[in-house]
Amino acid sequence: MSNIAIESLEQLKRLSYNKNGDFVEFFILLAGGLARSSKRISYNPNSDQFSIINEIDDSFQEVHSTKIESETNLLEAISKNSLFKY
């Protein structure tokens, strides 16, 4: 199965939502594809909030979708066609 390029915040919401609350694996291509930043993301539509585990340092973030641009690099990665779902 191939990786899915994320093209919008709405697509990220759809693909990171699971009824059971499980996290979904994503990655950001860095340095022109020489490296990856892996993330596990879960989206809760009731609170319009993302839960994000940054695997590089095992840090955890809870971010409302209105703050996703200021508190993460996910929208920047989407705009650069660098965010993918495994």
N, C-alpha and C positions, 0 to 999 in steps of 0.2 A: 504494500500500500504506500502511496506517495504522500509526501507532506503537503499540507494545505496552506497556501499563502493567505494571510489575513489582510483584507482590503478595507475594512471599516470597523468602527467601534461596535456597531450593531452586530456584525458578523462575529466579532470576538465575544460579545455577550451570548449569542446563540451557541457558539461552539464550546464555551467554557461553563455552560449551565448543565447540570445533571440533577434530576429529581432527587437523587439520594445524597447530593451534596459532595460527591467525590470530586477531587481535583483532576484537571485535564493537563496533559503535558504539552508545553509550547517551547519554542526557542527563538532567540534573536540572533541573526547572523551578524558577526562583527568582523571588522578588518577585511571587508570585501569577501567574506565567506571563509576566511582562514580560521575563525573561532566561532563558538556558539555560547550564548548565555542561556542556560536552561531555566525554565520557570514552570511551576505548577500553579494553575489558576482555576479558581472556582468563582462562579457568578451567581448571586442571589437576586432574582428579579423583584422579590418583595421589598427588599431594602435598597435596590439598585446599587449594590455594593460588590466589589471584587475582593476576594481573598487571594493573596499572592505569596507563594514561597519561592524565594530566589535561591536556587540551588547552589550558586557559587559560594555563598556564605551562610546558607541555611536561615536567612533572615525572613521574617514574616511581615506582611503589610495587609491592612484592611483599608480599602480606598473606595470612597463613593465615586460613581462614574463621573460626576461633575468635577472631581479633583484628579482624575486619572492623568491629565496632561501635566499638571503641576507637581504631582507626587511620584510619577513613574516615567519611564522612557517608552512606554507602550505605544502611545500615539505617534511619537517620532519614528519608532520602528515601523509602524504601519505606513506612514507617509514615505518611508524609504524602501518599502517593499521588503522588509527584513524580518517580519514576524511571521512565524509558521506554527501550525499545529502538527505535532508528530503523527 
